[in-house]
Amino acid sequence: MNTAATATTATTATTAAAATTAAAAGRSYPRTIDCNGTAVHIDVLRAGDEAALLAFAQALPAHDLLFTYRDISQPRVIKAWIREAVERQRMPSLLARLGGDVIGCTSLIHDDFSWSPHVGELRVVVGAEARGLGLGRQLIQESFAQALALGLEKLVAQMTTDQRSAIAMFESMGFRAEALLAGHVRDREGGKHDVVMLSHNVAEVAARLSAYGVGE
Ligand SMILES: CC(C)(COP(=O)(O)OP(=O)(O)OC[C@H]1O[C@@H](n2cnc3c(N)ncnc32)[C@H](O)[C@@H]1OP(=O)(O)O)[C@@H](O)C(=O)NCCC(=O)NCCS
Protein backbone atom coordinates (compact mmCIF):
# COMPACT_ATOMS: atom_id res chain seq x y z
CA MET A 1 0.00 0.00 0.00
CA ASN A 2 1.36 3.47 -0.85
CA THR A 3 1.88 6.20 1.76
CA ALA A 4 -1.25 8.17 0.80
CA ALA A 5 -3.40 5.06 0.96
CA THR A 6 -1.89 4.11 4.32
CA ALA A 7 -2.62 7.60 5.65
CA THR A 8 -6.22 7.45 4.36
CA THR A 9 -6.73 4.04 5.93
CA ALA A 10 -5.26 5.26 9.22
CA THR A 11 -7.51 8.36 9.20
CA THR A 12 -10.59 6.24 8.44
CA ALA A 13 -9.67 3.82 11.21
CA THR A 14 -9.13 6.68 13.64
CA THR A 15 -12.46 8.29 12.72
CA ALA A 16 -14.26 4.96 13.05
CA ALA A 17 -12.55 4.31 16.36
CA ALA A 18 -13.59 7.72 17.66
CA ALA A 19 -17.16 7.09 16.53
CA THR A 20 -17.14 3.70 18.25
CA THR A 21 -15.91 5.23 21.48
CA ALA A 22 -18.57 7.94 21.30
CA ALA A 23 -21.28 5.41 20.53
CA ALA A 24 -20.12 3.21 23.40
CA ALA A 25 -20.47 6.17 25.69
CA GLY A 26 -24.01 6.76 24.51
CA ARG A 27 -23.12 10.40 23.92
CA SER A 28 -22.07 12.09 20.74
CA TYR A 29 -18.72 13.77 20.27
CA PRO A 30 -17.57 16.31 19.35
CA ARG A 31 -19.94 18.65 21.09
CA THR A 32 -19.93 21.97 22.91
CA ILE A 33 -20.77 22.30 26.60
CA ASP A 34 -21.51 25.40 28.63
CA CYS A 35 -19.10 26.08 31.49
CA ASN A 36 -20.37 29.05 33.40
CA GLY A 37 -21.04 30.98 30.17
CA THR A 38 -17.91 29.75 28.38
CA ALA A 39 -18.43 27.42 25.41
CA VAL A 40 -16.00 24.51 25.71
CA HIS A 41 -15.45 22.00 22.91
CA ILE A 42 -15.34 18.35 24.00
CA ASP A 43 -14.12 15.52 21.79
CA VAL A 44 -12.60 12.08 22.03
CA LEU A 45 -8.82 11.97 21.97
CA ARG A 46 -7.54 11.57 18.40
CA ALA A 47 -4.18 10.71 16.85
CA GLY A 48 -3.62 14.33 15.76
CA ASP A 49 -3.95 15.64 19.34
CA GLU A 50 -0.46 14.61 20.44
CA ALA A 51 1.22 18.04 20.27
CA ALA A 52 -1.68 19.95 21.88
CA LEU A 53 -2.02 17.38 24.68
CA LEU A 54 1.71 17.46 25.37
CA ALA A 55 1.71 21.29 25.47
CA PHE A 56 -1.20 21.18 27.96
CA ALA A 57 0.51 18.60 30.18
CA GLN A 58 3.83 20.48 30.15
CA ALA A 59 2.11 23.73 31.21
CA LEU A 60 0.53 22.12 34.30
CA PRO A 61 2.22 22.55 37.69
CA ALA A 62 4.24 19.36 38.28
CA HIS A 63 2.38 18.75 41.54
CA ASP A 64 -0.93 18.48 39.64
CA LEU A 65 0.48 15.55 37.68
CA LEU A 66 1.22 13.34 40.66
CA PHE A 67 -2.17 11.60 40.47
CA THR A 68 -1.30 10.05 37.09
CA TYR A 69 0.52 6.75 37.21
CA ARG A 70 3.10 8.00 34.70
CA ASP A 71 4.43 11.51 34.05
CA ILE A 72 2.25 12.83 31.21
CA SER A 73 4.59 15.75 30.55
CA GLN A 74 6.94 13.24 28.86
CA PRO A 75 6.42 12.90 25.06
CA ARG A 76 6.76 9.09 25.13
CA VAL A 77 4.05 8.83 27.79
CA ILE A 78 1.66 10.90 25.65
CA LYS A 79 2.50 8.69 22.64
CA ALA A 80 1.72 5.55 24.67
CA TRP A 81 -1.53 7.13 25.92
CA ILE A 82 -2.66 7.90 22.35
CA ARG A 83 -1.72 4.39 21.25
CA GLU A 84 -3.86 2.85 24.00
CA ALA A 85 -6.80 5.25 23.56
CA VAL A 86 -6.93 5.68 19.80
CA GLU A 87 -5.32 2.65 18.18
CA ARG A 88 -6.12 -0.04 20.73
CA GLN A 89 -9.40 1.44 21.94
CA ARG A 90 -8.58 0.46 25.52
CA MET A 91 -8.61 3.76 27.32
CA PRO A 92 -11.56 6.07 26.54
CA SER A 93 -10.19 9.61 26.74
CA LEU A 94 -11.70 13.04 26.21
CA LEU A 95 -10.16 16.44 25.51
CA ALA A 96 -11.70 19.81 26.35
CA ARG A 97 -10.59 22.71 24.17
CA LEU A 98 -11.08 26.45 24.25
CA GLY A 99 -10.02 28.41 21.16
CA GLY A 100 -8.09 25.37 19.95
CA ASP A 101 -6.02 24.99 23.13
CA VAL A 102 -6.49 21.95 25.36
CA ILE A 103 -7.79 23.08 28.77
CA GLY A 104 -8.71 19.75 30.29
CA CYS A 105 -8.80 16.01 29.73
CA THR A 106 -10.05 12.72 31.11
CA SER A 107 -9.16 9.09 30.72
CA LEU A 108 -10.78 5.90 31.92
CA ILE A 109 -8.33 3.09 32.51
CA HIS A 110 -9.64 -0.47 32.58
CA ASP A 111 -8.24 -3.83 31.56
CA ASP A 112 -10.44 -6.73 30.47
CA PHE A 113 -7.54 -9.15 31.00
CA SER A 114 -6.79 -8.14 34.58
CA TRP A 115 -8.40 -9.62 37.71
CA SER A 116 -10.35 -6.38 38.01
CA PRO A 117 -12.11 -6.17 34.63
CA HIS A 118 -15.11 -4.65 36.39
CA VAL A 119 -13.08 -1.74 37.81
CA GLY A 120 -12.12 1.48 36.02
CA GLU A 121 -9.79 4.25 37.12
CA LEU A 122 -10.96 7.72 36.28
CA ARG A 123 -8.44 10.49 35.72
CA VAL A 124 -9.27 14.12 35.14
CA VAL A 125 -7.25 17.31 35.05
CA VAL A 126 -8.25 20.88 34.22
CA GLY A 127 -5.70 23.63 33.47
CA ALA A 128 -5.19 26.14 36.29
CA GLU A 129 -6.68 29.06 34.30
CA ALA A 130 -9.89 27.11 33.48
CA ARG A 131 -10.67 25.90 36.99
CA GLY A 132 -13.82 26.80 38.89
CA LEU A 133 -15.96 27.01 35.72
CA GLY A 134 -17.60 23.65 36.27
CA LEU A 135 -15.50 21.92 33.61
CA GLY A 136 -13.99 19.35 35.98
CA ARG A 137 -17.43 18.26 37.16
CA GLN A 138 -18.78 17.97 33.61
CA LEU A 139 -15.73 16.01 32.43
CA ILE A 140 -16.21 13.54 35.26
CA GLN A 141 -19.88 13.18 34.31
CA GLU A 142 -18.82 12.40 30.72
CA SER A 143 -16.30 9.84 31.92
CA PHE A 144 -18.86 8.38 34.29
CA ALA A 145 -21.24 7.87 31.34
CA GLN A 146 -18.43 6.09 29.47
CA ALA A 147 -17.93 3.80 32.47
CA LEU A 148 -21.66 2.98 32.59
CA ALA A 149 -21.67 2.24 28.85
CA LEU A 150 -18.72 -0.14 29.29
CA GLY A 151 -20.53 -1.98 32.07
CA LEU A 152 -17.91 -1.15 34.69
CA GLU A 153 -19.14 -1.79 38.24
CA LYS A 154 -16.71 0.21 40.31
CA LEU A 155 -14.77 3.40 39.67
CA VAL A 156 -11.70 4.57 41.53
CA ALA A 157 -9.83 7.86 41.44
CA GLN A 158 -6.60 8.66 43.19
CA MET A 159 -4.97 11.95 44.09
CA THR A 160 -2.51 13.37 46.57
CA THR A 161 -4.17 14.16 49.91
CA ASP A 162 -3.46 17.90 49.55
CA GLN A 163 -5.67 18.18 46.42
CA ARG A 164 -8.54 19.45 48.58
CA SER A 165 -10.69 20.75 45.71
CA ALA A 166 -10.36 17.50 43.78
CA ILE A 167 -11.29 15.43 46.84
CA ALA A 168 -14.26 17.75 47.63
CA MET A 169 -15.47 17.52 44.04
CA PHE A 170 -15.27 13.72 43.84
CA GLU A 171 -16.96 13.36 47.25
CA SER A 172 -19.80 15.66 46.13
CA MET A 173 -20.31 13.23 43.24
CA GLY A 174 -20.67 10.21 45.50
CA PHE A 175 -17.08 8.96 45.69
CA ARG A 176 -15.85 7.89 49.13
CA ALA A 177 -12.31 7.47 50.51
CA GLU A 178 -11.38 3.80 50.44
CA ALA A 179 -7.63 3.70 51.02
CA LEU A 180 -4.73 5.88 52.05
CA LEU A 181 -1.39 5.03 50.48
CA ALA A 182 1.39 6.60 52.54
CA GLY A 183 4.36 8.14 50.70
CA HIS A 184 3.06 6.52 47.53
CA VAL A 185 4.27 9.04 44.92
CA ARG A 186 7.58 10.86 44.63
CA ASP A 187 7.86 14.30 43.02
CA ARG A 188 10.76 15.48 40.85
CA GLU A 189 12.61 16.86 43.88
CA GLY A 190 12.35 13.50 45.64
CA GLY A 191 9.61 14.50 48.12
CA LYS A 192 7.09 11.76 48.86
CA HIS A 193 3.35 12.36 49.09
CA ASP A 194 0.38 10.42 50.47
CA VAL A 195 -2.28 9.37 48.02
CA VAL A 196 -5.97 8.84 48.76
CA MET A 197 -7.98 6.39 46.72
CA LEU A 198 -11.64 7.24 46.37
CA SER A 199 -14.18 4.82 44.97
CA HIS A 200 -17.72 4.77 43.63
CA ASN A 201 -20.11 1.88 43.19
CA VAL A 202 -21.16 2.49 39.59
CA ALA A 203 -23.24 -0.70 39.42
CA GLU A 204 -25.52 0.71 42.11
CA VAL A 205 -26.11 3.86 40.04
CA ALA A 206 -26.84 1.81 36.92
CA ALA A 207 -29.34 -0.31 38.88
CA ARG A 208 -31.02 2.81 40.23
CA LEU A 209 -31.26 4.40 36.75
CA SER A 210 -32.73 1.19 35.39
CA ALA A 211 -35.26 1.05 38.27
CA TYR A 212 -36.44 4.50 37.19
CA GLY A 213 -36.52 3.42 33.52
CA VAL A 214 -33.74 5.83 32.55
CA GLY A 215 -31.58 4.86 29.58
CA GLU A 216 -33.81 2.00 28.39
C1 LIG B 1 -10.09 18.44 40.32
C2 LIG B 1 -10.18 19.38 39.15
C3 LIG B 1 -10.27 18.54 37.89
C4 LIG B 1 -11.45 20.23 39.29
O1 LIG B 1 -11.60 20.98 38.10
P1 LIG B 1 -12.53 22.31 38.04
O2 LIG B 1 -12.87 22.52 36.61
O3 LIG B 1 -11.91 23.41 38.76
O4 LIG B 1 -13.82 21.81 38.85
P2 LIG B 1 -15.25 22.49 38.85
O5 LIG B 1 -15.15 23.93 38.45
O6 LIG B 1 -16.15 21.61 38.06
O7 LIG B 1 -15.61 22.43 40.37
C5 LIG B 1 -16.12 21.22 40.89
C6 LIG B 1 -16.58 21.45 42.30
O8 LIG B 1 -15.45 21.59 43.17
C7 LIG B 1 -15.64 22.75 43.97
N1 LIG B 1 -14.37 23.35 44.22
C8 LIG B 1 -13.55 23.92 43.34
N2 LIG B 1 -12.44 24.37 43.95
C9 LIG B 1 -12.59 24.06 45.27
C10 LIG B 1 -11.80 24.25 46.44
N3 LIG B 1 -10.60 24.86 46.38
N4 LIG B 1 -12.26 23.77 47.62
C11 LIG B 1 -13.45 23.13 47.69
N5 LIG B 1 -14.25 22.92 46.62
C12 LIG B 1 -13.83 23.38 45.44
C13 LIG B 1 -16.48 23.67 43.16
O9 LIG B 1 -17.18 24.54 44.01
C14 LIG B 1 -17.40 22.72 42.43
O10 LIG B 1 -18.51 22.41 43.22
P3 LIG B 1 -19.97 22.88 42.72
O11 LIG B 1 -20.15 22.27 41.34
O12 LIG B 1 -20.88 22.28 43.73
O13 LIG B 1 -19.92 24.37 42.69
C15 LIG B 1 -8.96 20.34 39.10
O14 LIG B 1 -8.87 21.01 40.32
C16 LIG B 1 -7.65 19.64 38.82
O15 LIG B 1 -7.32 19.40 37.66
N6 LIG B 1 -6.85 19.29 39.87
C17 LIG B 1 -5.53 18.69 39.72
C18 LIG B 1 -5.60 17.27 39.20
C19 LIG B 1 -6.26 16.34 40.14
O16 LIG B 1 -5.96 16.25 41.31
N7 LIG B 1 -7.21 15.58 39.57
C20 LIG B 1 -7.96 14.59 40.30
C21 LIG B 1 -7.33 13.26 40.15
S1 LIG B 1 -8.32 12.09 39.29
The ligand as an ORCA input file, in Angstrom:
! r2SCAN-3c Opt
* xyz 0 1
  C     -10.087     18.441     40.319
  C     -10.176     19.382     39.148
  C     -10.268     18.543     37.889
  C     -11.454     20.233     39.287
  O     -11.600     20.982     38.103
  P     -12.534     22.308     38.038
  O     -12.868     22.522     36.613
  O     -11.906     23.412     38.764
  O     -13.823     21.809     38.850
  P     -15.248     22.490     38.850
  O     -15.146     23.927     38.445
  O     -16.146     21.611     38.055
  O     -15.613     22.426     40.368
  C     -16.121     21.225     40.887
  C     -16.582     21.451     42.300
  O     -15.455     21.593     43.168
  C     -15.645     22.746     43.967
  N     -14.366     23.345     44.221
  C     -13.547     23.920     43.343
  N     -12.444     24.367     43.954
  C     -12.588     24.062     45.269
  C     -11.804     24.249     46.439
  N     -10.604     24.861     46.379
  N     -12.257     23.765     47.624
  C     -13.452     23.127     47.690
  N     -14.254     22.921     46.617
  C     -13.826     23.382     45.440
  C     -16.480     23.671     43.155
  O     -17.185     24.544     44.009
  C     -17.398     22.722     42.426
  O     -18.510     22.406     43.215
  P     -19.974     22.876     42.717
  O     -20.145     22.267     41.344
  O     -20.877     22.275     43.728
  O     -19.923     24.367     42.692
  C      -8.963     20.343     39.100
  O      -8.869     21.006     40.322
  C      -7.649     19.637     38.820
  O      -7.321     19.397     37.664
  N      -6.855     19.291     39.867
  C      -5.532     18.687     39.719
  C      -5.597     17.268     39.196
  C      -6.265     16.339     40.143
  O      -5.962     16.251     41.313
  N      -7.205     15.580     39.566
  C      -7.955     14.586     40.298
  C      -7.328     13.259     40.149
  S      -8.325     12.089     39.292
*
